[in-house]
């Protein structure tokens, strides 16, 4: 039974999930938050704006995890760069049976854990280096604090934003793909949470291949995100330029080879995948929104980690390297990126 749920990072995604669950009143939904978001949640509660109407529910929030106590489920929805320095503070939320679900962009810290990979997957070499991914888990601090055996995987298909702290507005979408990070467990740990999410109004898909679902989403946005941020243009502009579109395709080709080596083969061309992105119209990517707001960008969870995985499986990534380097140079000059340090 999932009766106590804590949201870590009540921004556009975490606030969306938290508000939906709190409005349904089937669980006590608290928040680990800071600054203006913390104040807004404690004074105004969970707030969700849908079709011009603001829905609200009471919320208990704190910047001290010990105030919230051990949870049945912890949903982590912070930006990738913030997680390594934050995880040590989350210990009071996590007991032996606490489930942890990361609703974040890019490759998660548990992606190479042997528990996440099916034993019969012949595509993955027994000699693969499964040590913590330095791009998303520098020094292994995230893996130490958030054990893979407690973790669920999640892919978010929704466009939301925060016009002010504590208020989440839905632009489009309510899709969530949820699966267990431990392949041997199937869906037994996922189904109770899936039911809660469905009751709260989400279109939930349960997956036995959550690693593939994570990789597939990453494959589609790892190029458009940084290019849109550097050029300050919406996604459609990136794909409309034939030269830039070709750069995206080359990077995606390298990433597809890496995915195949990691047991996440993609049976689609870059052109086909970008046609899916085109259907979303002239939207601002999450990285472009971060640049415009002066927030650190998720460079390593979207691109740096793909480059690192390529090195581990022995696949050259000249196009990804170039995109990573250019984006890093841009972000450093803007004060929006710091190299991960172990």
Order of alpha helices (4+ residues) and beta strands (2+ residues): beta-alpha-beta-alpha-beta-beta-beta-alpha-beta-alpha-beta-alpha-beta-beta-alpha-beta-alpha-alpha-alpha-alpha-alpha-alpha-alpha-alpha
